[in-house]
Amino acid sequence: MLESVIYGAFKIVVNLLPLAGTLFLSYVAFKFWLHYIQQDFISGIDFVLLEIVPPREVLRSPQAMELFFSNALYHMSFKGGKEEYWQGAVWFWFSLEVASIDGQVHFYIRTPTRIKDLIETQMYAQYPQAQVKVVEDYTLAVPEISEKSAWNGWGCEFKLFKPEAFPLKTYVDFGLDKDPKEEYKVDPISSVIEFFGSLQKGEQAWMQIVITPSKKTYHTRGTWFKHHDWVEESKNVLKKVLEPYTSSRFWAGSKTKFGKEVRAPKYLDAIVEGLNAKILKIGFDTGIRVMYVAKKEIFPIGSRTNNSRNIRLIFRQYSNPDLNRLERFNPTQGDAYGGIFTISQKIISGLANRMLTEFRERSFFHVPMRHHLLAHKSVIPWPISPFIFPGFFHHKTFVLNIEELATLWHFPGQILKVPTLERIESKEASPPSNLPT
């Protein structure tokens, strides 16, 4: 009897194998097809790099940049099945950048050319005295990083330490929403600009924040296929935080609930307020990357121990112990080896060159096939994987709302006296109306 049951079960499994194999191959084929048509669609998008030269006097708080993000960069629209699965249409993404070239600090936005005019008009709407101009990609000045090239470099990406429901420290926490007098302002971006402006000839430092309107979803517990967005996920995180301090109330002598009571300790007030505040503003899927490059005759002399360390610490002022912080991820020194094995200079140069390529591609969303096939831990586990695909991790993206983004990328006020930050020297005025014809 037992033998017949085992034989019957074995026969069922054998008969189901062709179906399971067909379904698996169909899934793989669908993924390859989707990747192919999306890359084909992306290859038809023309990008342009815009330099934004801020005015000499920036009198507005970073809230003006919030309006710019929501009005110029938030392009969310429903895409039907034909657009998504036949044409490969994707939502546009943008790169907000700060770069120091030989100590000269510049602000950039990389955008599809179709959005260029909108970005210009919305930037002028918030900063009428700014200047927007098309420029060449500054990263092309560094052709490659290798043992034979003239350049050396160090770079890394960043991820959130806690779930994205927990916000970073924003300009509101620094009091910039109240528009204080210039001499009383404490602007968190000042330390970034000061460091970038301190670089010498032959050195460059780059920061990029790549964003696209958030379409991130999470599986809804207790369901098979239902998903929810980052706002609902943030509410779930908040409920989990308050769960130990929540009690149900029942009707007297009954098992019927009529309400809940939350008695959270005082120290949770800041956490609850922070989580509530984050979901009140629109969010972008975000990836952050920084890089320091220098000529080889400069890089080893102090730069390796100072500037490469300084650039990975430029976001520490946005840390809030109760809420969240940005932490270093996927650096080019080969952390995938776990600090156990030594790696050659050739591999380190290869990691830095890979970071240079990713920076130039502004790659975080719709990544090339090499990420799907060669990324660390994607096929072969550690500790074998680093020796086959050295130190190559998947990107980490997360949701930041426009208040957090405006904190990370905005024009500093007059209190920052960095002479190497390019600004418009004088206000532009309209010509007088009584000019002779």
Secondary structure as UniProt FT lines:
FT   HELIX           2..43
FT   STRAND          47..53
FT   HELIX           63..68
FT   HELIX           69..73
FT   HELIX           81..85
FT   STRAND          94..101
FT   TURN            102..103
FT   STRAND          104..112
FT   HELIX           113..115
FT   HELIX           116..126
FT   TURN            128..129
FT   STRAND          131..135
FT   HELIX           138..141
FT   STRAND          151..160
FT   TURN            164..165
FT   TURN            171..175
FT   HELIX           176..178
FT   HELIX           182..184
FT   TURN            188..189
FT   HELIX           190..197
FT   TURN            201..202
FT   STRAND          203..213
FT   STRAND          217..219
FT   TURN            221..222
FT   STRAND          227..229
FT   HELIX           230..242
FT   HELIX           243..245
FT   STRAND          246..250
FT   TURN            252..253
FT   STRAND          257..262
FT   HELIX           266..268
FT   HELIX           269..278
FT   TURN            279..280
FT   STRAND          283..295
FT   TURN            296..298
FT   HELIX           299..303
FT   TURN            304..306
FT   HELIX           307..311
FT   TURN            312..315
FT   HELIX           316..318
FT   TURN            321..322
FT   STRAND          326..329
FT   TURN            332..333
FT   HELIX           335..337
FT   TURN            338..340
FT   HELIX           345..361
FT   HELIX           369..374
FT   TURN            376..377
FT   TURN            382..384
FT   HELIX           385..388
FT   TURN            390..391
FT   STRAND          398..401
FT   HELIX           402..408
FT   TURN            414..415
FT   TURN            419..420
FT   TURN            433..434
//
